[in-house]
Amino acid sequence: MSSQRVVILGGGFAGVYTAMKLERLLRKRQDVEVVLVNRENYLVFQPMLAEVISGNIGLLDTVSPICRLAPSTRLYEREVEDVDLANQTVTLSPGFEANATVLHYDHVVVAFGNVTDFRKIPGLHDHAFPFKYLGDALRLRDHLIRVLGEAATTTDPELRKELLTFVIGGGGFSGVEVCAELNDFVRRAGKKYFHINPNDIRTVLVHSEDRILEREMPERLGRYAQELLRKRGVEFIFNLRLETGTPKCAVLHDGQRIPTRTLISSVPSSPNPIVAGLDVPQERGRIKADSKLQIEGFENAWSLGDCAAVPNPSGEGVCPPTAQFAIRQATTCAHNIVAAIDGQKQKNFRFKELGKMASLGHRRAIAQLFGWIHLGGFLAWLFWRAAYWAKLPGIDRKIKVGVSWMLDLVCGPEIVQTKVDVKPAMSESHFEPGEIVLHKADRADRLFIILNGKAELSYGDENGEAAKSVELTAGDVFGVAEILEKTSVQANVRCIEPLTVVTYNKSELEPLLALPAVRTCFEQLR
Amino acid sequence: MSSQRVVILGGGFAGVYTAMKLERLLRKRQDVEVVLVNRENYLVFQPMLAEVISGNIGLLDTVSPICRLAPSTRLYEREVEDVDLANQTVTLSPGFEANATVLHYDHVVVAFGNVTDFRKIPGLHDHAFPFKYLGDALRLRDHLIRVLGEAATTTDPELRKELLTFVIGGGGFSGVEVCAELNDFVRRAGKKYFHINPNDIRTVLVHSEDRILEREMPERLGRYAQELLRKRGVEFIFNLRLETGTPKCAVLHDGQRIPTRTLISSVPSSPNPIVAGLDVPQERGRIKADSKLQIEGFENAWSLGDCAAVPNPSGEGVCPPTAQFAIRQATTCAHNIVAAIDGQKQKNFRFKELGKMASLGHRRAIAQLFGWIHLGGFLAWLFWRAAYWAKLPGIDRKIKVGVSWMLDLVCGPEIVQTKVDVKPAMSESHFEPGEIVLHKADRADRLFIILNGKAELSYGDENGEAAKSVELTAGDVFGVAEILEKTSVQANVRCIEPLTVVTYNKSELEPLLALPAVRTCFEQLR
């Protein structure tokens, strides 16, 4: 029996709900196989992800395994490497095999969402925490606990100040929710450390407009949120963008630097690179789909969710990138795919937005319902919880989240690190003029390659006398001699023009340096 | 005011309980500072760690933050790099500073415990999962979910078999508990995957004796546990040790190979390398401490817990490495330190073991109490839970674990990955004779350096005709040409003598290879 294969790319609300609706429509039919490809095996319930920081809910409670939501869908937990619309194939990164998997499709659904992509801004890419997946939330949480622990033990007052300053870029939904939860968490957890003075903690939100949530929410609610956060100790810097970051500070658009070891950027969400590479009509990085959710010019290619520009049924522009729209689009898309397979009539996408909400942490939220009801405070927070609780997929998840919320009323914050993170062998770092890249007499454990920018290496003694200095530019390498000779750092290196370097850890380079030919080569590099 | 500093090294039961007892004895006294150094900021409640695999309890429920247990102790979350007993200093790895921290002490407590150390067995070090910290448990959990997901999608029957085979080495407490929980989890979770046949799942426990728990438990209880696990689908291989591992199989002492992608070793726990390097009397890798817990020959150095050989108060040999003994030793140790500071009389360690227990997963356990009560089954399991629940530190933790256990009765297993793990840029791999290290036509994404052993590189075509082969040994490099020229793998590489290689990922090497001098060097390496 020849069967048809529907391949869904992306496991956000758009993709997973398309699979769920398809399963429902195709029940008992063996002639259509549904395949879903996602880099995670779970659907992230984004509105609650910020609560992972404070541990208000269990670490796994914000996500739902896709294979339980859509049990007869074949799930590939892989990266999509290529989509070939002409030949109707998608290429997936290798799993345990050595080679890529190529899947033929009869219908393809492109639902990648967008990605947090700082690649265009070197400093943010290297030093800002993204906040999109469960892994991001856990990494940030671990980092917060680590800086609190270090702040409690360090004897250096400058370092303590940097460690206790937290900077968030972006005052949209995501930035505000992360800021609220982070601020609650560090202030509550800070109290558990005998050696931390809670008044030393600073949380700073940087936003390019003159108030937060200016596009997302009516002014009154935005102002309410702002005042609430301010009372809880959040500082606001308005009318300035977060420009870049370095290992030790956040740099604003006007050049101002805020010394910090924790920088979170919620701003630039870019189109998925695979979407950008597709030869289909696009609108500001989103795939142009019609009201049937078909990609313009293709009979068997569909697109929905955040990565698609679907005409808004209200008549104004395109649908906003929210879960509400994605879920309703999924219903239409699944119906239309089955209709296409069976030669039936297709439907147009219709939906009117119900409302918008944002949690402000610790029992406060704001909500705009049906366009005209404005709520702020405890009631809105109860409504927020009730609404999202109702939307949580699966009864198990509902029970667990409900219980976690109740426990949170009696138990303190969790300040345990999962510490699953590995220090990467190679990383990029960004520095701004005047910053010290490498200190004389420090432990020598890294090798640096300059990708771009300029630095000055100086051998001078501490009194500044008889200083010998060398200018370093792209392609120059430093830190080699110290690694080869196992000494401490022999010179100061200072950034003189915005600098991007690649660093390798000594321990990971050692097997390479043990090869005589490579060692000789590196000896000549310095 | 001159104050004294007590530095405790290690945050297991021994170290943390010493800090807790010291805080209690020193209440209101400002003249003694207590410092604790540990690589994690939490105490692992080891007996429950195995439950993290199945998600019976919340991911953080097995651990307790040290700064809540011992709130006025200064906690350094660092590695100990050196202990200098002559100069009374300890050196800690750098935190956010560039250099190591050196602490002077008046009293030092060495309570490192032991470490899971496979370094002497290359294959196990590279390919077996350790199981000691929370991070280990989470990594194993993620891996299990990943292999189930891949098994559900792969079309290669050999690979599916490897993915669904799980091998555990060691039939002591830890091996048996991990085996029981893992077996429960993969069989329960496997049912959630539409495309996995639960009968294809194999769990194999390899043990060097002729029955499990032969040293830890009376024969009757050991046999009971064994039969229970056998009924739940565990296979046993007795009288054979796990010899080594490769990326695709477990190798037993008699040369037998079990194809698997999941190898867990609970066997070799070695002394901490810092302990091994200390110039103090030792007994089988444990520091010789007297019944006052003082290290022989030192007035201000103490040792207890798993890393110390303390005379057993029963008169027979030394204390076993269990939490029961560590906790009671901590009370004596804290008392004696305060007595030493105040010039009071010190006490001898006295304690009689209460009993032993092991959980067998899914509502069964075995227990030996006061030496003569033997329990096996549901009652022992209830007792196990009650006993450990009572021992859980802190009321918050007690509530959360209690609730998790209740929820587990109604909710299914959690099959969500935290996926915080990063693929390391550099790793070591071990291969056994006959295994293929690199397949012709595979994706070329790694560079290999041979550390020891022998391999054969052959360019021959697929019919075996006109095959040209080269022997590779220690210091030889392969995979370079393919990376430089961006082609797929051009030759087969087969292991001919047990082989250990270092592999570097292409993507992490690229910035280095972009340097002309390094590129030239690598071009000559191939």
Interface residues (C-beta under 8 A of the other chain):
Chain A: E40 N41 Y42 G55 G58 L59 L60 V63 S64 P65 C67 R68 P71 S72 R74 L75 Y76 E77 P94 G95 F96 E97 A98 N99 A100 Y133 L134 G135 L138 R139 I145 R146 V147 G149 E150 A152 T153 T154 D156 L159 L163 K192 Y193 F194 H195 R261 D396 I399 K400 V403 L407 V410 C411 G412 E414 I415 V416 Q417 T418 K419 V420 D421 V422 P424 A425 M426 H439 A441 D442 R443 I449 L451 G475 V477 V502 Y504 E508 P511 L512 L515 A517 V518 T520 C521 F522 Q524 L525
Chain B: E40 N41 Y42 G55 G58 L59 L60 V63 S64 P65 C67 R68 P71 S72 R74 L75 Y76 E77 P94 G95 F96 E97 A98 N99 A100 Y133 L134 G135 L138 R139 I145 R146 V147 G149 E150 A152 T153 T154 D156 L159 L163 K192 Y193 F194 H195 R261 D396 I399 K400 V403 L407 V410 C411 G412 E414 I415 V416 Q417 T418 K419 V420 D421 V422 P424 A425 M426 H439 A441 D442 R443 I449 L451 G475 V477 V502 Y504 E508 P511 L512 L515 A517 V518 T520 C521 F522 Q524 L525
